[in-house]
Amino acid sequence: MNETELMLTSILGCRRVDLYADWKPLDEFQRLHLDRMKSERQNGRPLQYVMGWTEFMGLKLCVDERVLIPRFETELLVESVLKTAEKISRQPLEILDIGSGSGNIAIALAVFLEKCQVTSVDISEEALDLARENAKISQVSHEINFIRSDIFNAFKTPNETNKFDIIVSNPPYISSQRIPHLPIEVQFEPVLALDGGVRGLFFYEQIFAQAQLFLKPDGYLFLEIGDDQRKDLEDLLKKYSCFDIIEFKKDLNERDRILILCQTRF
Ligand code: GLN
């Protein structure tokens, strides 16, 4: 669909074929709505925000400036988790998602895994509001506990009852210096969801330093990474002997985008 078709299907609540098979001229309200959408696009506002929704792994999610727009690479991250989860026989699987955003990762896992309990944390209360709405729309609210937390800060000292089988995160990984130079559309997205500190590694360091405490002994850590970060992460991991690298997974452009780790087995 081209952008105008997408906007029209969104305004009219119909499918693309209906635009042509059953076309009725827009009423005044609908015309104003379309004009507003087009002018927002001209100002660089991302199409997904203009429409108010996007799709992630076939699921419809509401999105606006409170949250990052889910990306295709993050579908690869979720698919990797799903593959590993199939092999773990414990049920329900206990999963921690760091950086809820729109709720995309937590919701997709809750929808596609037979039995799981997901804890999803974000520092932004307004992102959590939208993530909770999205979980309701996908009817998985009962499987996800959304909590306000700066990474692990809201968690009590871990004990056997609050450890996870899997920790997954698509953390902010763009270096702070690059933020002002990002394309105009990306500048509409929350800087909190993008800015990964001086070298884009801040959140990986935090997660590596603490994840081990919150993982069950044979737990896994799944991370989305920037396409130029593999070497930096390999270097960083030399400091953390508690993890073994299982693999780096590539996207369709053959760039390393997903890092899978497990707790070192002694
Ligand atoms: N989980 C969300 C996503 O993957 C948000 C991630 C973030 O805020 N960095 O799109």
Residues whose N, C-alpha, C, O or C-beta is under 5 A from the ligand:
A	BS01	LIG	L68 I69 P70 R71 T74 G99 S100 G101 S102 I105 N170 P171 P172 A193
